């Protein structure tokens, strides 16, 4: 079973954005708001993060070059 909720670190990794960028998008109402899951803890519904990601426009930019140092 996949996780129902994701913490900020997991959301950031899942959408390839910094934690600061995720928080900024939330403040600007451009990213789903987290849910209160206890008195002092919030997290994002995995489904809402996935829906946000699917709704992003397709880019005409080429993918970044491979910067792997493996030889």
N, C-alpha and C positions, 0 to 999 in steps of 0.2 A: 504494500500500500504506500502510495506517495504521501509526503507530508501535507497536512491540511493547512498549516500555518508556516510562514517563513519569518525569521527575524531579519533585522536590517542587514546584517552581514550576508545572510543567504540571499536576500532579495538583490542586493548589490551585485553579488557574484552571478546570479541567475540572469540579470539583464545587462551585464557588462558595463555597469556604471558605478562610479564611486558612491560611497554612502552619502557624502555631501550632496552629490547630484540628485540622488533619490530623494533626499529630504527637501531639496529646493523644488523639485518637481511636485512633491506633495503640497508644499506651501502655495505653489502657483496653480493648484488644482489641475495638474497635467499628469498625475499619477494617482493610482488608488490610495485612499487613506488607510492607515493601519486600523485594526480592530482592537478594542480592549479585551484581552483574554484573561486578565486578573486585575486586581486593584492597582498594580504597579507595573504591568507588562503589556506591551502592544506587539502585534505581529500582523502580517499581511496574509490574506487568503491566497493560497497558491493559485486557485482558479482565476481570481481577479488579476493577479500579476500576469498570468498566461494570456488572458483576454486583452490586457493592455498591450502586451508584446505583439500579439497577432494583429492588432489594430494599427500598428505603426506603419507608415508608408514604406514602400519598397524604394531603395536608394539607387540612384544611377552612379554613385561613386564606386570605384573599384575596391575590392577588399584590400586591407593593408598587406604589405609584403611580409613574407615569413621571416621572422626575426629569431628563429630558433638557432641556438648555438651548437646544436648537434652536428657532427660531421660524419 
